[in-house]
Amino acid sequence: MFEQNSDQIAALQILSDELGFFEAIDAQHRAFHVTAGETLLVTFESGAKLWGPDVATALDASLLMIHADGPTWFRSPDLFDFVDDLTDEGFFDDFDTVLFAGAGMGAYGAGAFCVAAPGAEVLLMQPIATLERAKVPWEVRNRKAWSLRWGPRYSYAPRSVQAANRVTVISDPTETLDAMHASLFQDDHTTHLRIPHTGAHVLTMLHGMNLLPPICEAALSSNLTRHSFAKLWRARRNYRPYLNSLVKKLTKANRKSLLRHLSRHTLARKEVTSSAQELDLVSKALDKAKTVRAQSL
């Protein structure tokens, strides 16, 4: 269940109280911990769309989910103190393997806080390195977050991940700003996995293809390589939202030849050989392209 509501979050709180702990860290951050295995999945998430609980269940792993109410970017002194306490108490030492994981703002959180458990595995999907203006003056998004205090504790994710065992960064190289953030993670123990044309929906795409459990499982065992990921990423060939995103990009760029190839691929996957259907698909795509260009003039 990727989309969850407040009732389901409340149910997770009850489960945490029974099998681990729940803590309201401050007005905007909560921690949910469920003990279920010798491995620990630590996710940083926000809003009502949660993915960590389902992945932890699929992997029979324990879960620690840090949940933010809104775009806090996890810049909370109370949260810093909470994570410090976990480290001092040896919380992370109780597990054989620990994986810090997140996407977008959550990837920033996972990267910045993984230093609390040296030697942990780290999985960052569409990561943001920081929004500190001095370090990323080219970042023009998330303007409201510019005023947050970005240092010195748990601040710059590319520096924090230096304490990890292995870091995996999944990003879309065709999204300029996202690619620039991803490029800041350059230590020798970092592997970059590129998934072009997913745009701002990296997590949604991976979830829709049912790839999050196998990706996290491979990351936990340090076996998430370019080769193993390439096999998983083949699922995009039959995933309609991904194909639709390609169509939108090609129509906007008026790439007629590539649109034709894509339509043939799509029809072949459907075991449809009608040239009339192919021409109809391409014609509709080109009509959309004309509309997009006309609106941009």
N, C-alpha and C positions, 0 to 999 in steps of 0.2 A: 504493500500500500504506500504509494509515493505521496499522494495528497492526503493529508490528515487534517482533522479539524480540532477545535479546542477540547472536545470531549475525549478524543483519542490521546491528546497530549496529557489530559488529566488522568487517563488510564495508565499512561506511561509513568506518571508521578506515583500512582498507587503501587505499580509494579516495582518501581525504584525503592519505595519505602519498605517493601516486603523483602526484596532480594539484594538490596544494596543501600543506596541512600539518595535522597533528594535534598537539594539545598537551594534556597532562594538567595543568590549571591548579593544582588542589589535589585533596584527597581526594574532593571532591563536585562538581567542575566540570571539564568537558572542552570543548575547542574543535575543531570539524571545519570545515575550509575546503577547498572544491573549486572550482577555477577552470574556468569554462566559457563565460563571456561577458563583455560590457562592462557589464552590470548586475549588481548584487550584492544578494542577498536575505539579510538578517541576521535569524535567528530565535532566540528564546529558548524553550527547550523543556525538558521533564522527563519522567522515566519512560520507558516502552517504546513509547508511542504518538507517533510522529514524523510530522510533516506537511511540514516544510520541504524535505527532500530531493526529495520527489515534485513539489512545486510548482516548485522550482528547475529540475528536469529538464523539466517541462512548458513552462517559459518560456525554456529555454536560457539560464538565468542562473547566475552563480556563486553559491555558497552559503557563508555563515559561520554555523554553528549553535553556539550556546552551550548546552550541555546540563548540567542540574543533576540530581544523584542525590538525589531527595527534595525536600521543601518548604524549600529553602534561601532562597528569595526573592532569590537572587543577591546576598546580602549577604556578600561575601567580599573582604577586602583584597587577596588574591592575584588575584582576578578584576578588581578595580579597576586594579591595576598592569598586568595583561595588556592591558586595553583602553587604558590610557594609552600603553603601548608601541606598540600598533597605530596610535594617532593620531600619536605622535611620528615613527613610521617612514613616515607618509604612506600607510598601507595603503588607507584609504578613498578617497584621492585618485586611485587608479589606476582607478577605475570611473566611468563616465559618470553613472550613477544608482544610488543606494543606498536600499533600503527596509528599515527596521526593523519587524519584525512579531512579534506574539505574542498569546496568549490567556490570560486569567486571570493566574496568576503570571507567565507568559511575557510578557503584555502589560505588566505592571509592569516587567519587565526591559527590554523593548524601549523603553518610554517613558523609563525612567531613564537608559539608556545611549546613547540616540540623540544626546545632546549631544556625544558623541565624534566625530560626523560632522555638523557644522553644514550645514544645507541639505538633509539627507536627507528622504525621504518616510517617514511613520510610519503604521502600521496597527495599531490596538489593538482587540482583540476581547474584550469583557467585562473591561475593564481594572480593576485595583486601583491606586489612586493612591499609596498608602503604607499601612503598618500601624503607623505611628508614632502612639502613643496621643494625643499632644497635638494632632495634626492631624485624626484621625478617631476621636474618642472614642465615636462611635456604632457603630463596627465591632465586632461581638461574635464574629465568626468567626476562625478561625486563631489561637487564643489562644496556642499554642506559639510563634508567631512574634513575639509582643509583646516578648519579651526580647531580640530581635536588635538590633544597633546600626543605627539607621536614618539616621544622618547622620555627617558632612556630605556625603560624596562619593557621587555617583550615587544620590541618595536619593529626592527628591520628584519623581515622574514629571511632574505638571502643570507644574512649573517647567522641567524638562529639555527638554520638547518645544517650548519657546519658541524653541529654536534650529533647529527643523525648517523645511522649506519648506512642507509641508502635513501636517496630522494628520487622520486619519479614525478616529472612535470608533464601534464597532459594539456595541450593548448592548440588553438587554431592559428596557424601561421599567417592566414590571410586576413586576420583581424589585427591591424597595425598596433594599436595600443596594447592589446592583450599579448601580442608577440614580444613587444618591448619589455613588458613586465617579466614574461617568462625568460627572456634572455639574461636577466639579472641573476638567475640561478645557474651558476657556472662552475661549481666545485666539481672535482674529479669523480665524486660519488653520486653525481646527478645524471639521470637518464631522461632525455627529452623525447616524448612521444607526441607526434603531430597528427591532429585530426582536422584537416582543412574543411572549410565550408560548413562548420557547425555553428559559427557565429556566437551569439550570446547564450546559446542553449546547450553548452557542453554537457552539463550534468543531466539535463532532461533527455538529451539524445542517448547518452550512455545508459540511463535508466530504462528508457523505452526499448532499447535493444537487449535488456536483461544482462548487461555487462558489468554492473557494479559488483555483484558478489564474486565473480571469477577474477576481476581486476584486483579487488581488495585481498582475496585469498592469495593471489600470486605475489602481491606486494608484501604481505605478511611473511612469506617464505623467501623473500628476496629473489623471486623468480620472474618478476615482471620485466621482461626484456623487450627490445624492439621486435624480435622474431615472434615471441609468444603473443605480444599485443597485436601484431599484424594479423595473426590467425583470428583473434577475437574481433578485430575491427572489420573483418569481411562481412559481418552482419549488416553493415550499412547498405550493402548491395540490394537487400530486400526490405529495407526500412523506409516506408513511404515518406515520413516527415523529413528524412535526410534527402531523399530524392527530390522532394518538393523544394527544399532549400537550394538545391543545385539549379532547379528550373528557374527560381526567382533570380538567382545571380546571373544566369545565362541570358534570361530575358531582358534584364536591366542593361546588360552589356551588349545585347543584340548579337550574340554569338550563334548564328544560324547553324553552322556546321556542327558545333558541339551539341546544340539542342537536338539536332537530327540523330546524332549518335546516342544521346541520352534517351530519346524516345524509343529508338530501336532496342536499346538495352532493357528498358522498362517493359516493352511489349514482349521481348524474348523471355523475360523472367515470368511473365504471365502466360507463356506458351501461346501467344497470339501472333499470327504471321500476316495479318491483314495490312496491306500497304495503305489502304484507305484510312484505317484507324491511326496508323503512324502519321500520315499527312494531316489528319485532323488534330492530333496532339501537337504537332509542330506549329500548325496554323494558329491554334489557340495560344500557344506560348508566344508566338511572334506578335499576335494582337495585344497581348499583355505588355510586351516590350514597347510597342508603339505608344500605349497608354502611359506607361511609366515615363518615357522620354518626353511626351507631350506635356505631362504635368510638371516636369522639371524645367521646362523652358520659361 
